[in-house]
Amino acid sequence: MADNSAVRDLGSALGSIASALESALTRFGTQGTRLQRRGRLGGLYLAELVPNLLVVAFGAVVIWSASLTISEASFPRHVLGVAMGLVVAALVWRYDYRQFAGMTRALFVLDVALMLMPSIPGLGYSALGMTGWVSLPVIGLRFQPSEIAKPVTILLMASLTSEYNGRIDTLADYLKLCGALLVPFLLILTQPDLGTGLIVLVTGAAIIICGGAKRSWVLVTIALIVVGAALVVVTSMTDGLPHVLKQYQINRLVVFMDPSVDPTGDGYNLQQAKIAVGSGGLLGKGVGNASQAGSGFLPEAHTDFVFALLSEEFGFVGALVLLLLFACMLFSTIGLAMRLDNVFGRLVLVGVVAMWGFQVLQNVGMCIGIMPITGIPLPFVSFGSSSMISQLASMGLIQSVWRYRTKAG
């Protein structure tokens, strides 16, 4: 009886917290609506925008701190990426997002082109074991097309799925949508970039599911994916059979299943990340005092393992603040989606929430050992201009949906 009472008390407490958060976001959104009507903010969705910009600012502090000891973490380059991303976000916000609903073919061609660009001789640039970057020969600009393809894939899948107006009646239509999603997913695997591929897959799957796919079809698809993934792993670990996964990917899975693997070998990154997170304590060591990253023990502290760096410097409280800001972003976007009548707009928001939610879960999870290690950046925090521009463009999409939510279309 005591256990049941404790469960009820916990459920009641969580319900109260959720209600308080929803009430606060509603008041925040209402205030933003009033300001919009007065013409002060030009139709900005403050409930999502404010926590988003706070995350960007928090990330800038973390990268500045990393730049003190990590030469690759160039703070001016990070600021330039943020500035470029904000310009792109403003342009997307000003553009009527509903126009993308009629651009299915153009979006598909653009998505495929972005995925194939690194394979073009003279353009592709290899780093960290994959050819996922493009280096323009004349101006020397280097960027990652797959990052730009993330919001493009969201628009593509939302456009295709919205044609069924929230109800996918036939298996043929469901398979058509799945087939469209598999194209960018398989293309990104050729680089190979499994992390970005998983983001594309999860994002598109969320849109299809929320677009009216039948539960039975979804469950069968999940079962097939699990079986297929298991076969890929088994064959990749068996001599004489086709090896789809690279050796480093197999090593990461082994480390995830058995964290006690030699810390000087394949389990080194995970062990150092967990040490960094744990050593931060409650309040952290302070800005610039991250010994794991500063002394070079934690690899990729400004990119893949930036959450570990953040936790070491700002502690449990700092990490909690960051996660609460992400929660505000996600819940405010979900709240907007639930109030929309436009199917395309709802699915665009679903895609953005799925992309952000999965990236946060994966990046944070791999730093504390509950998710396999992948090269997935933490949105708005990790160093990288391509990722920053892509994520801020997605923020611009949300603002565009809010801006044009009351107009017929």
Number of C-alpha atoms within 10 A of each C-alpha: 6 7 8 9 10 11 12 12 12 12 12 12 12 12 12 12 12 13 12 12 16 16 12 14 20 16 13 17 20 15 15 20 19 13 16 17 12 11 10 11 14 14 23 23 25 23 24 25 19 16 20 21 17 15 22 19 15 17 24 20 16 24 27 20 23 27 19 15 17 18 9 13 22 17 20 12 14 22 17 13 20 24 16 18 24 20 16 19 24 18 15 21 24 17 18 15 23 19 10 17 20 13 14 16 12 11 21 21 11 16 24 19 16 23 25 19 20 25 17 10 8 12 14 20 19 13 8 7 11 15 18 25 22 22 18 14 10 6 7 9 9 16 19 23 22 31 22 21 24 28 25 21 27 25 31 29 30 27 26 22 29 24 15 15 12 18 16 20 12 10 12 10 14 19 12 13 20 17 12 16 22 16 14 24 23 16 19 26 18 16 20 17 21 19 18 22 22 19 21 26 19 18 27 30 20 19 29 28 20 16 25 17 23 17 10 9 14 15 11 11 13 12 12 12 12 12 11 12 12 12 13 16 16 17 16 19 17 10 9 8 11 12 15 15 17 12 12 11 17 15 16 19 18 16 24 19 14 11 17 13 17 12 14 10 10 17 20 18 23 26 22 21 28 18 18 29 24 17 20 26 16 15 15 22 17 14 17 18 20 26 18 20 26 18 11 13 17 25 17 19 26 30 21 21 28 28 30 32 32 31 29 33 28 25 23 20 15 19 23 13 14 21 15 14 18 21 16 22 25 21 18 25 24 16 16 21 22 12 10 15 13 18 18 27 27 25 27 30 27 26 29 26 23 22 25 21 19 18 20 19 13 22 26 23 15 25 27 19 17 13 16 20 24 18 18 25 25 25 23 25 25 27 30 20 23 20 27 29 23 25 25 28 25 29 27 26 27 28 26 25 28 22 20 18 20 11 7 7 9
